[in-house]
Amino acid sequence: LQECDKLRDVGFPNVGVQLQDTRDGSTFKLRDRDELLKEMEEVRMAAEEKRALKQKRKEELERQKAAAAQKKADQIARQRQKEQEKREKAAKEAAAKEEAAEEKVAQEQETQA
């Protein structure tokens, strides 16, 4: 089949023969060689542009997904940082209260003595 495709896409056009597949089989058309090659090149270029556009869209979508994932990761990191800061603040407050309580106990012991 590859040889048939090569003959259809390269060999025939070089001698001005266009092979078209239809429901009922294949049709051969004799055409101007240069015109046929020009049309084939235009079709090839259009297909290449379409493929490049599709690839560009795919890459853009991947960039958008990566950016969204990074944004989510950053949000999670900020949230964790805030939670850590709250824990540290609570620990400092608890330590300060404990220190104040110890001072109060020490003062009470001094007054009793």
C-alpha positions as CSV (number, residue, x, y, z in Angstrom):
1,L,0.0,0.0,0.0
2,Q,2.8,2.4,0.7
3,E,4.1,1.9,-2.8
4,C,0.6,2.6,-4.2
5,D,0.4,5.8,-2.1
6,K,3.8,6.9,-3.3
7,L,2.8,6.3,-6.9
8,R,-0.5,8.2,-6.4
9,D,1.2,11.1,-4.6
10,V,4.5,11.4,-6.4
11,G,4.7,9.3,-9.6
12,F,1.4,10.1,-11.2
13,P,1.4,13.9,-10.5
14,N,4.9,14.2,-12.0
15,V,3.4,13.0,-15.4
16,G,0.2,15.0,-15.0
17,V,-2.1,12.2,-13.9
18,Q,-4.4,12.8,-10.9
19,L,-5.9,9.7,-9.2
20,Q,-9.0,10.3,-7.2
21,D,-10.6,7.7,-5.0
22,T,-14.4,7.6,-5.1
23,R,-17.1,5.3,-3.6
24,D,-17.2,3.3,-6.9
25,G,-13.4,3.0,-7.3
26,S,-10.8,5.3,-8.6
27,T,-10.8,7.9,-11.3
28,F,-7.8,9.0,-13.4
29,K,-7.7,12.6,-14.7
30,L,-5.1,14.0,-17.1
31,R,-4.1,17.5,-16.0
32,D,-1.4,20.0,-16.5
33,R,1.6,18.8,-14.6
34,D,2.6,22.1,-13.1
35,E,-0.9,23.1,-12.1
36,L,-1.4,19.7,-10.5
37,L,1.8,19.9,-8.6
38,K,1.0,23.5,-7.5
39,E,-2.4,22.4,-6.2
40,M,-0.9,19.4,-4.4
41,E,1.7,21.8,-2.7
42,E,-1.1,24.1,-1.7
43,V,-3.0,21.2,-0.1
44,R,0.2,20.0,1.6
45,M,0.9,23.5,2.9
46,A,-2.7,23.9,4.2
47,A,-2.5,20.6,6.0
48,E,0.9,21.6,7.5
49,E,-0.6,25.0,8.7
50,K,-3.5,23.1,10.2
51,R,-1.2,20.7,12.0
52,A,1.0,23.5,13.3
53,L,-2.1,25.4,14.5
54,K,-3.3,22.3,16.3
55,Q,0.1,21.8,17.9
56,K,0.2,25.4,19.0
57,R,-3.3,25.1,20.5
58,K,-2.2,21.9,22.3
59,E,0.9,23.6,23.7
60,E,-1.1,26.6,24.8
61,L,-3.6,24.4,26.6
62,E,-0.7,22.6,28.3
63,R,0.8,25.9,29.4
64,Q,-2.6,27.0,30.7
65,K,-2.9,23.7,32.6
66,A,0.6,24.0,34.0
67,A,-0.1,27.6,35.1
68,A,-3.4,26.6,36.8
69,A,-1.6,23.8,38.6
70,Q,1.2,26.1,39.7
71,K,-1.4,28.7,40.9
72,K,-3.1,26.0,42.9
73,A,0.2,24.8,44.4
74,D,1.0,28.4,45.3
75,Q,-2.4,28.8,47.0
76,I,-1.8,25.6,49.0
77,A,1.7,26.7,50.0
78,R,0.3,30.1,51.1
79,Q,-2.4,28.4,53.1
80,R,0.1,26.1,54.8
81,Q,2.3,29.0,55.6
82,K,-0.6,30.9,57.2
83,E,-1.5,27.8,59.2
84,Q,2.1,27.4,60.3
85,E,2.2,31.0,61.3
86,K,-1.0,30.6,63.3
87,R,0.4,27.6,65.1
88,E,3.6,29.4,65.9
89,K,1.7,32.4,67.2
90,A,-0.5,30.2,69.3
91,A,2.6,28.4,70.7
92,K,4.1,31.8,71.6
93,E,1.0,33.0,73.3
94,A,0.7,29.7,75.2
95,A,4.4,30.1,76.3
96,A,3.8,33.7,77.3
97,K,0.7,32.7,79.4
98,E,2.7,29.8,81.0
99,E,5.5,32.2,81.8
100,A,3.0,34.7,83.3
101,A,1.4,32.0,85.3
102,E,4.8,30.8,86.6
103,E,5.7,34.4,87.5
104,K,2.4,34.8,89.4
105,V,3.1,31.6,91.3
106,A,6.6,32.8,92.1
107,Q,5.2,36.1,93.3
108,E,2.6,34.4,95.4
109,Q,5.2,32.2,97.0
110,E,7.4,35.2,97.8
111,T,4.5,37.0,99.4
112,Q,3.7,33.9,101.5
113,A,7.3,33.5,102.6
